[in-house]
Amino acid sequence: MALAPGIESVVSPSPAGATTCGYCSPPGQRSEAATNCHAAALHAYLLSCSVYQGMIDRGWRRSGTYCYKPNLRLGCCPQYTIRLDTLKFQPTRGQRKLLNRWNRYVLYGESDSSVMDVDESSKSKSCRKGKALPPFTTLPAAIHEAEEGFHNESETAHTFEVTLEPSSYTDEKFQLYKKYQAEIHKDVENSPSGFKRFLVDSPLNTEPIPYPSEPPDHLPREYGSYHQMYRLDGKLIALGVIDILPKCVSSVYFMYDSTWERYSMGKISALRETSLAREIQEAGASEMGYLYMGFYIYSCQKMRYKGDYAPSYLADPETHEWYPLATCTPLLAKHRYACFSDPSHSSEEGENLEAAIANDSQSQPMPSSSSEFDFVNILAKSDTGQLISKPIRDTGYLSFREVRQELGHCIRGLGQDLTKDIVFTV
């Protein structure tokens, strides 16, 4: 059945509740005692990239087509949206060093034995040892230094290629994911359908990127969901799942073959995604300028690495304004829940989560007369059979308590402006 013209975002509200936490649990486990809460949740059938950009700016995140906004007051590990200013980013000495180390290995086959025990091909043995790389000039130059199609070397030890392709399933990708989950996260229960739901399925519409002229071949032509494929000598060794949106590259997930773990592939991927955002902006997409690295979780030591990329900013959980990470960390160190715009709203000690969650889930929904429903449109069938947008007040749906409650959570999490751009199914 066809959608009426102009409908670009269609979602279905989902109950907002509690989930077991994977951040403060042992590897491969989700502690039942530790709880993360969603302030709002929805299943997205279609989302325009501009709407999803607005959603992540308000603290939302997607896992496949499921979108959720954490409740930072109730969760055991408060999750703050973090973004890096890619135009002002300058790699540290350590970050430049790890890029140079990888580039040297690809080009000349040189590998410090303390880094990795890798069998060199007969081709790499004939390569020149000890040749210096060009001086580090810009991040994009260093990123592409050893990449096929960018360097001028007549002979290299290895062939390294990084390509972007629209999000899709292949058995090659699944096998990499399965190996990564088992070896890195100690999670052995994975299936092709679960992989698809998590890292392949996407509600994002593709939309042309408004370049003023034809961009370089390696840059995307459209906003949307992509897989960034890392191949060494033809073999898939890493894969980045990313969303390319009007203002940012949003990092969804990254996986790699553990054979290459000591080359810090995760850090290299962050630098590549930073460079990608910068290169898209330099090609003429003027709004592009950030890398969104998901959530910054101060209470989880393993998630603090995102602060190693500067200048980074955290979104205030109440106003959604951006604050420099350096000014946020003192509050995060002192308070379990931190409000950067008004520190008096912060809470120093954990609340009684069990009671708070129960109270939140049983709270009375806004009455049907509330003005917050004035901007809600739902999907309805016209007399001609076309799916159209219709004000919810012209229907009887608001007489149902469950509809009011689930919609209420969603539209408070989305805000008025985004709510106007979305059509709901109930």
TORVEX-441362 format. One record per residue (C-alpha): y, x, z. Coordinates in steps of 0.02 Angstrom, whole numbers, padded with zeros to 5 digits. Layout:
<sites>
+--------+--------+--------+
!     py !     px !     pz !
+--------+--------+--------+
!      Y !      X !      Z !
...
+--------+--------+--------+
</sites>
This chain:
<sites>
+--------+--------+--------+
!     py !     px !     pz !
+--------+--------+--------+
!  00000 !  00000 !  00000 !
!  00167 !  00073 ! -00052 !
!  00308 !  00116 !  00067 !
!  00480 !  00049 !  00029 !
!  00603 !  00181 ! -00035 !
!  00695 !  00273 !  00102 !
!  00553 !  00272 !  00230 !
!  00516 !  00456 !  00265 !
!  00455 !  00456 !  00445 !
!  00320 !  00340 !  00514 !
!  00246 !  00361 !  00688 !
!  00141 !  00268 !  00814 !
!  00184 !  00282 !  01001 !
!  00047 !  00353 !  01111 !
!  00027 !  00336 !  01299 !
!  00118 !  00474 !  01393 !
!  00006 !  00546 !  01526 !
! -00073 !  00699 !  01602 !
! -00186 !  00830 !  01524 !
! -00282 !  00976 !  01599 !
! -00191 !  01141 !  01582 !
! -00249 !  01285 !  01474 !
! -00111 !  01405 !  01527 !
! -00154 !  01439 !  01709 !
! -00342 !  01424 !  01688 !
! -00473 !  01560 !  01660 !
! -00507 !  01606 !  01477 !
! -00604 !  01470 !  01387 !
! -00577 !  01345 !  01527 !
! -00456 !  01205 !  01568 !
! -00430 !  01181 !  01754 !
! -00445 !  01003 !  01815 !
! -00338 !  01051 !  01964 !
! -00194 !  01109 !  01856 !
! -00104 !  00973 !  01762 !
!  00023 !  00968 !  01622 !
!  00111 !  00805 !  01590 !
!  00187 !  00727 !  01435 !
!  00351 !  00636 !  01451 !
!  00318 !  00558 !  01281 !
!  00188 !  00566 !  01143 !
!  00158 !  00495 !  00971 !
!  00045 !  00508 !  00820 !
!  00142 !  00547 !  00661 !
!  00087 !  00482 !  00492 !
!  00241 !  00549 !  00402 !
!  00387 !  00654 !  00463 !
!  00534 !  00718 !  00365 !
!  00566 !  00900 !  00400 !
!  00741 !  00861 !  00463 !
!  00672 !  00734 !  00588 !
!  00543 !  00858 !  00652 !
!  00679 !  00990 !  00665 !
!  00773 !  00869 !  00777 !
!  00616 !  00836 !  00878 !
!  00580 !  01018 !  00918 !
!  00763 !  01040 !  00965 !
!  00731 !  00907 !  01097 !
!  00575 !  00991 !  01165 !
!  00439 !  00912 !  01058 !
!  00291 !  01005 !  00984 !
!  00152 !  00956 !  00866 !
! -00035 !  00989 !  00869 !
! -00092 !  00930 !  00699 !
! -00019 !  00755 !  00683 !
! -00007 !  00729 !  00871 !
!  00169 !  00759 !  00938 !
!  00212 !  00774 !  01121 !
!  00357 !  00814 !  01236 !
!  00307 !  00898 !  01401 !
!  00371 !  00830 !  01565 !
!  00440 !  00989 !  01642 !
!  00467 !  00911 !  01814 !
!  00286 !  00859 !  01836 !
!  00187 !  00992 !  01743 !
!  00105 !  01137 !  01832 !
!  00172 !  01258 !  01700 !
!  00346 !  01199 !  01643 !
!  00363 !  01231 !  01456 !
!  00536 !  01272 !  01387 !
!  00571 !  01276 !  01200 !
!  00619 !  01452 !  01149 !
!  00702 !  01512 !  00990 !
!  00752 !  01683 !  00923 !
!  00912 !  01713 !  00826 !
!  00834 !  01800 !  00676 !
!  01001 !  01852 !  00601 !
!  01052 !  01950 !  00757 !
!  00879 !  02016 !  00798 !
!  00861 !  02206 !  00800 !
!  00685 !  02276 !  00823 !
!  00659 !  02385 !  00975 !
!  00593 !  02561 !  00960 !
!  00420 !  02500 !  01009 !
!  00423 !  02362 !  00878 !
!  00477 !  02483 !  00742 !
!  00339 !  02601 !  00796 !
!  00200 !  02473 !  00781 !
!  00262 !  02420 !  00608 !
!  00265 !  02601 !  00551 !
!  00092 !  02631 !  00622 !
!  00020 !  02484 !  00523 !
!  00111 !  02533 !  00364 !
!  00051 !  02712 !  00378 !
! -00129 !  02654 !  00398 !
! -00118 !  02540 !  00245 !
! -00032 !  02666 !  00133 !
! -00111 !  02831 !  00183 !
! -00265 !  02787 !  00284 !
! -00200 !  02878 !  00436 !
! -00263 !  02806 !  00599 !
! -00246 !  02876 !  00773 !
! -00424 !  02880 !  00841 !
! -00358 !  02816 !  01006 !
! -00298 !  02660 !  00918 !
! -00455 !  02606 !  00827 !
! -00619 !  02674 !  00765 !
! -00619 !  02614 !  00585 !
! -00724 !  02686 !  00445 !
! -00608 !  02750 !  00309 !
! -00654 !  02710 !  00131 !
! -00687 !  02850 !  00008 !
! -00523 !  02803 ! -00072 !
! -00425 !  02832 !  00089 !
! -00501 !  03005 !  00112 !
! -00418 !  03062 ! -00048 !
! -00247 !  03000 !  00007 !
! -00116 !  03119 !  00064 !
! -00117 !  03151 !  00251 !
!  00042 !  03178 !  00348 !
!  00162 !  03097 !  00226 !
!  00311 !  03020 !  00314 !
!  00367 !  02842 !  00287 !
!  00546 !  02809 !  00231 !
!  00672 !  02793 !  00374 !
!  00679 !  02621 !  00455 !
!  00827 !  02529 !  00377 !
!  00807 !  02340 !  00390 !
!  00672 !  02228 !  00459 !
!  00626 !  02151 !  00289 !
!  00613 !  02325 !  00212 !
!  00494 !  02383 !  00348 !
!  00394 !  02221 !  00342 !
!  00358 !  02241 !  00156 !
!  00343 !  02431 !  00156 !
!  00153 !  02434 !  00134 !
!  00133 !  02264 !  00052 !
!  00058 !  02249 ! -00121 !
!  00194 !  02213 ! -00247 !
!  00333 !  02294 ! -00145 !
!  00290 !  02479 ! -00128 !
!  00300 !  02611 ! -00265 !
!  00147 !  02713 ! -00215 !
!  00031 !  02749 ! -00361 !
! -00119 !  02757 ! -00245 !
! -00142 !  02685 ! -00072 !
! -00281 !  02691 !  00056 !
! -00290 !  02503 !  00069 !
! -00222 !  02349 ! -00017 !
! -00123 !  02236 !  00099 !
! -00061 !  02066 !  00041 !
!  00027 !  01925 !  00133 !
!  00043 !  01759 !  00044 !
!  00104 !  01585 !  00089 !
!  00007 !  01431 !  00042 !
!  00021 !  01248 !  00091 !
! -00084 !  01205 !  00242 !
! -00263 !  01174 !  00185 !
! -00444 !  01195 !  00240 !
! -00564 !  01327 !  00178 !
! -00724 !  01391 !  00256 !
! -00650 !  01567 !  00255 !
! -00507 !  01508 !  00367 !
! -00625 !  01414 !  00483 !
! -00739 !  01565 !  00505 !
! -00589 !  01672 !  00553 !
! -00533 !  01538 !  00676 !
! -00708 !  01521 !  00749 !
! -00723 !  01709 !  00774 !
! -00550 !  01722 !  00850 !
! -00577 !  01580 !  00972 !
! -00744 !  01651 !  01029 !
! -00691 !  01832 !  01047 !
! -00511 !  01815 !  01106 !
! -00512 !  01650 !  01201 !
! -00698 !  01641 !  01249 !
! -00707 !  01469 !  01170 !
! -00870 !  01446 !  01074 !
! -00863 !  01258 !  01047 !
! -00771 !  01238 !  00882 !
! -00802 !  01131 !  00729 !
! -00725 !  01115 !  00555 !
! -00659 !  00942 !  00600 !
! -00576 !  01008 !  00758 !
! -00498 !  01152 !  00661 !
! -00430 !  01029 !  00533 !
! -00356 !  00915 !  00666 !
! -00275 !  01060 !  00757 !
! -00214 !  01180 !  00622 !
! -00231 !  01100 !  00450 !
! -00175 !  00919 !  00463 !
!  00013 !  00898 !  00459 !
!  00129 !  00748 !  00447 !
!  00272 !  00846 !  00369 !
!  00339 !  00793 !  00200 !
!  00377 !  00934 !  00079 !
!  00561 !  00944 !  00035 !
!  00651 !  01066 ! -00083 !
!  00740 !  01211 !  00002 !
!  00920 !  01209 ! -00064 !
!  00930 !  01385 ! -00133 !
!  01086 !  01409 ! -00243 !
!  00982 !  01511 ! -00366 !
!  00801 !  01557 ! -00396 !
!  00735 !  01649 ! -00241 !
!  00614 !  01798 ! -00241 !
!  00435 !  01752 ! -00286 !
!  00367 !  01781 ! -00110 !
!  00481 !  01651 ! -00029 !
!  00435 !  01466 ! -00014 !
!  00519 !  01337 ! -00126 !
!  00494 !  01191 ! -00007 !
!  00505 !  01149 !  00178 !
!  00339 !  01097 !  00251 !
!  00180 !  01162 !  00335 !
!  00105 !  01326 !  00278 !
! -00032 !  01452 !  00309 !
!  00025 !  01633 !  00301 !
! -00125 !  01732 !  00241 !
! -00150 !  01916 !  00286 !
! -00276 !  02006 !  00174 !
! -00332 !  02186 !  00187 !
! -00433 !  02247 !  00038 !
! -00460 !  02066 ! -00011 !
! -00528 !  02009 !  00159 !
! -00436 !  01881 !  00265 !
! -00397 !  01972 !  00428 !
! -00263 !  01857 !  00501 !
! -00183 !  01688 !  00475 !
! -00018 !  01619 !  00536 !
!  00007 !  01430 !  00545 !
!  00192 !  01395 !  00524 !
!  00313 !  01254 !  00487 !
!  00463 !  01296 !  00379 !
!  00605 !  01180 !  00428 !
!  00790 !  01168 !  00383 !
!  00849 !  01279 !  00526 !
!  00697 !  01380 !  00571 !
!  00524 !  01447 !  00545 !
!  00420 !  01365 !  00682 !
!  00268 !  01464 !  00736 !
!  00122 !  01346 !  00768 !
! -00026 !  01464 !  00793 !
! -00086 !  01637 !  00747 !
! -00263 !  01703 !  00735 !
! -00336 !  01870 !  00683 !
! -00497 !  01967 !  00666 !
! -00521 !  02060 !  00829 !
! -00569 !  02217 !  00730 !
! -00381 !  02242 !  00711 !
! -00328 !  02193 !  00886 !
! -00264 !  02364 !  00934 !
! -00141 !  02361 !  00791 !
! -00049 !  02221 !  00885 !
! -00069 !  02093 !  00747 !
!  00011 !  01958 !  00854 !
!  00169 !  02061 !  00873 !
!  00169 !  02102 !  00688 !
!  00156 !  01917 !  00648 !
!  00308 !  01879 !  00756 !
!  00406 !  02012 !  00663 !
!  00347 !  01946 !  00494 !
!  00397 !  01768 !  00538 !
!  00566 !  01831 !  00599 !
!  00590 !  01921 !  00434 !
!  00536 !  01767 !  00336 !
!  00672 !  01661 !  00417 !
!  00801 !  01797 !  00384 !
!  00748 !  01817 !  00202 !
!  00756 !  01629 !  00170 !
!  00932 !  01628 !  00241 !
!  00984 !  01780 !  00139 !
!  00917 !  01694 ! -00018 !
!  01045 !  01556 !  00009 !
!  00971 !  01427 !  00129 !
!  01122 !  01439 !  00242 !
!  01058 !  01331 !  00387 !
!  00904 !  01440 !  00415 !
!  00925 !  01563 !  00556 !
!  00794 !  01549 !  00693 !
!  00613 !  01579 !  00737 !
!  00546 !  01448 !  00857 !
!  00404 !  01527 !  00955 !
!  00341 !  01369 !  01037 !
!  00357 !  01363 !  01227 !
!  00414 !  01495 !  01349 !
!  00316 !  01477 !  01511 !
!  00389 !  01586 !  01647 !
!  00253 !  01537 !  01771 !
!  00120 !  01604 !  01652 !
!  00129 !  01793 !  01639 !
!  00037 !  01800 !  01472 !
!  00169 !  01686 !  01393 !
!  00320 !  01790 !  01443 !
!  00298 !  01908 !  01296 !
!  00407 !  01792 !  01191 !
!  00555 !  01858 !  01288 !
!  00526 !  02030 !  01210 !
!  00614 !  01969 !  01053 !
!  00803 !  01960 !  01073 !
!  00922 !  01874 !  01071 !
!  00818 !  01724 !  01123 !
!  00875 !  01559 !  01196 !
!  00796 !  01419 !  01297 !
!  00833 !  01235 !  01273 !
!  00898 !  01149 !  01429 !
!  00773 !  01014 !  01479 !
!  00910 !  00886 !  01511 !
!  01052 !  00917 !  01387 !
!  00948 !  01009 !  01253 !
!  01086 !  01139 !  01238 !
!  01036 !  01320 !  01211 !
!  01057 !  01453 !  01347 !
!  01027 !  01642 !  01333 !
!  00858 !  01688 !  01405 !
!  00937 !  01822 !  01514 !
!  01039 !  01690 !  01607 !
!  00888 !  01575 !  01624 !
!  00761 !  01693 !  01700 !
!  00846 !  01707 !  01873 !
!  00836 !  01517 !  01888 !
!  00657 !  01515 !  01826 !
!  00610 !  01648 !  01955 !
!  00683 !  01542 !  02095 !
!  00639 !  01366 !  02043 !
!  00478 !  01287 !  01982 !
!  00583 !  01170 !  01875 !
!  00748 !  01243 !  01814 !
!  00896 !  01152 !  01739 !
!  01013 !  01276 !  01656 !
!  01158 !  01156 !  01625 !
!  01162 !  01101 !  01808 !
!  01063 !  01214 !  01925 !
!  01081 !  01085 !  02065 !
!  00953 !  00980 !  01970 !
!  00823 !  01118 !  01987 !
!  00679 !  01100 !  02109 !
!  00622 !  01249 !  02211 !
!  00451 !  01188 !  02262 !
!  00311 !  01100 !  02171 !
!  00311 !  00912 !  02193 !
!  00161 !  00812 !  02247 !
!  00097 !  00806 !  02069 !
! -00040 !  00678 !  02097 !
!  00079 !  00554 !  02176 !
!  00219 !  00592 !  02052 !
!  00104 !  00567 !  01902 !
!  00038 !  00404 !  01970 !
!  00213 !  00343 !  02006 !
!  00272 !  00395 !  01833 !
!  00128 !  00308 !  01743 !
!  00151 !  00148 !  01844 !
!  00340 !  00141 !  01829 !
!  00410 ! -00020 !  01764 !
!  00458 ! -00015 !  01580 !
!  00633 ! -00058 !  01524 !
!  00655 ! -00246 !  01501 !
!  00650 ! -00313 !  01324 !
!  00837 ! -00348 !  01332 !
!  00875 ! -00163 !  01352 !
!  00992 ! -00094 !  01220 !
!  00876 !  00056 !  01195 !
!  00771 ! -00053 !  01079 !
!  00920 ! -00098 !  00969 !
!  00886 !  00049 !  00853 !
!  00697 !  00028 !  00840 !
!  00624 ! -00021 !  00672 !
!  00442 ! -00057 !  00641 !
!  00332 ! -00055 !  00486 !
!  00302 ! -00229 !  00417 !
!  00231 ! -00307 !  00259 !
!  00353 ! -00393 !  00143 !
!  00316 ! -00552 !  00044 !
!  00275 ! -00442 ! -00105 !
!  00150 ! -00338 ! -00005 !
!  00262 ! -00184 !  00011 !
!  00279 ! -00095 !  00178 !
!  00458 ! -00110 !  00237 !
!  00562 ! -00067 !  00390 !
!  00605 ! -00213 !  00503 !
!  00704 ! -00221 !  00668 !
!  00583 ! -00242 !  00812 !
!  00695 ! -00376 !  00887 !
!  00653 ! -00486 !  00737 !
!  00472 ! -00486 !  00794 !
!  00381 ! -00537 !  00950 !
!  00318 ! -00362 !  00994 !
!  00439 ! -00336 !  01138 !
!  00354 ! -00474 !  01236 !
!  00210 ! -00354 !  01266 !
!  00231 ! -00242 !  01418 !
!  00124 ! -00100 !  01345 !
!  00227 ! -00096 !  01185 !
!  00389 ! -00087 !  01283 !
!  00322 !  00050 !  01395 !
!  00253 !  00163 !  01258 !
!  00404 !  00136 !  01146 !
!  00519 !  00166 !  01293 !
!  00443 !  00337 !  01328 !
!  00455 !  00383 !  01144 !
!  00633 !  00330 !  01110 !
!  00698 !  00410 !  01270 !
!  00613 !  00571 !  01217 !
!  00679 !  00559 !  01040 !
!  00856 !  00502 !  01075 !
!  00956 !  00372 !  00981 !
!  00993 !  00472 !  00824 !
!  00811 !  00518 !  00788 !
!  00751 !  00344 !  00834 !
!  00861 !  00274 !  00696 !
!  00776 !  00386 !  00567 !
!  00598 !  00340 !  00616 !
!  00494 !  00185 !  00579 !
!  00364 !  00141 !  00711 !
!  00195 !  00057 !  00697 !
!  00137 ! -00044 !  00847 !
+--------+--------+--------+
</sites>
